[in-house]
Amino acid sequence: MRAVIVAAAVAFLVSLFGTPIAIKVFTRLKAGQPIRADGPQMHLGKRGTPTMGGVVFIVATLIAYVAGHLALTTLPEAQIFQVQPTVTALVLLGLFVFCGAVGFVDDFLKVRKRNSAGLNKRGKLLGQLLVGAAFGVVALYFPSTMTGPSGRPSNQETVASETLSFIRDLDWLNLGKIGAVILFIFVVLASTNGVNLTDGLDGLATGTSVMVLATYALIAFWQYRHWCADPSYTAQYCYRVRDPLEIALIAGAAAGACVGFLWWNTSPARIFMGDTGALGLGGLIAGMAFSTRTVMLLPIIGGLFVIITMSVVIQIISFRTTGKRVFRMSPLQHHFELAGWSEVNIVVRFWIIAGIGVAIGLGLFYGDFLTKMG
């Protein structure tokens, strides 16, 4: 637990004090966020606010990951920990960085062209697909060895599972490696676009991501405390996952980094995360769902992302089939803006909805544990 706390604290501090530096740098480079002409008119006042702020919390998370591993070496039981990077870290941080890189290209093109078009939809989709496929293969085809480095327990698990999972693997729903990689790609695409669509108001996506990542930190640490690969854990019920402490450390670091960024991103935002941050966070959250074997629990934990994504889907289907719009504007947060709600009210109320989702998700996860132990 000490390593997770250290990682979260370091990420928070790096992000908190690094974001003002990024604001100055991006402002000097004139990397201002272009505003959609057809969007809510109240957003026109945000024109010129620096974007690509996701770079800050991605870098902060990477620094905090190193700090967390250094903290592991100070523990009395340090010899049982694998202090060098794991395949789990490669997948999770790789998704964070490379999905963020796709978003960075999109943000860069927006700034360079001085419009909100950026990378075309086909190019962005292709980038997300390639990243999802690459790390999906790593997650499914590289099991841990029977004897882990430094004597760390190992259970020959892959980062992701071939079976569909809810609160744990559903062994009767085996997809095979190829099917599991396809599912991996789909969830990465859904999660990255879900966070990206949510990122429309100051602090909305950042605050929601903090809740979701903190939830995965709790889930992963609980799995670590009840881990099948731990020889000291003798209870009948345990979790078949790979490197749960590593997952908790990365989730805690990313949550801490987002909290530090939120200090500057909340209304009125001094900087936006841009697609760099939104796609990066979406990729990381998708990786968390697979590595903790809670894929089908993700739509509940990330319920707000699902609601906002579905508002766009409903709007498109309705307009193309009937010529009528269900909402004044999609994504959903802009509908309420045009209905007269203030930006702060929308963000806070949507955070409440996000909080309900993570509470239900945690309740289902812990309730399953109590049932199995009882």
VENKAVEN-V764532 format. One record per backbone hydrogen bond with DSSP energy under -1.0 kcal/mol. NH is the residue of the N-H (numbers start at 0). CO is the residue of the C=O. Records with the same first field share a line. If there is no record, write none. Layout:
BEGIN
NH->CO, CO
END
This chain:
BEGIN
4->0
5->1
6->2
7->3
8->4
9->5
10->6
11->7
12->8
13->9
14->10
15->11
16->12
17->13
18->14
21->17
22->18
23->19
24->20
25->21
26->22
27->23
28->24
29->26
30->25
31->29
32->48
42->39
43->40
45->42
46->43
47->32
48->45
50->30
52->271
53->272
54->51
55->52
57->53
58->54
59->55
60->56
61->57
62->58
63->59
64->60
65->61
66->62
67->63
68->64
69->65
70->66
71->67
72->68
73->70
74->71
77->74
79->76
80->77
89->85
90->86
91->87
92->88
93->89
94->90
95->91
96->92
97->93
98->94
99->95
100->96
101->97
102->98
103->99
104->100
105->101
106->102
107->103
108->104
109->105
110->106
111->107
112->108
113->109
114->109
123->119
124->120
125->121
126->122
127->123
128->124
129->125
130->126
131->127
132->128
133->129
134->130
135->131
136->132
137->133
138->134
139->135
140->136
143->156
150->147
151->148
159->138
163->172
165->167
169->163
172->169
174->161
179->175
180->176
181->177
182->178
183->179
184->180
185->181
186->182
187->183
188->184
189->185
190->186
191->187
192->188
193->189
194->190
195->191
196->192
197->193
198->194
199->197
203->200
206->202
207->203
208->204
209->205
210->206
211->207
212->208
213->209
214->210
215->211
216->212
217->213
218->214
219->215
220->216
221->217
222->218
223->219
224->220
227->238
229->226
232->229
238->225
240->238
246->242
247->243
248->244
249->245
250->246
251->247
252->248
253->249
254->250
255->251
256->252
257->253
258->254
259->255
260->256
261->257
262->258
263->260
264->260
265->261
269->263
271->49
276->272
277->273
278->274
279->275
280->276
281->277
282->278
283->279
284->280
285->281
286->282
287->283
288->284
289->285
290->286
291->287
293->288
295->164
299->296
300->296
301->297
302->299
305->301
306->302
307->303
308->304
309->305
310->306
311->307
312->308
313->309
314->310
315->311
316->312
317->313
318->314
319->315
320->316
321->317
333->330
335->331
336->332
337->333
339->336
340->335
345->341
346->342
347->343
348->344
349->345
350->346
351->347
352->348
353->349
354->350
355->351
356->352
357->353
358->354
359->355
360->356
361->357
362->358
363->359
364->360
365->361
366->362
367->363
368->364
369->365
370->366
371->367
372->368
373->369
END
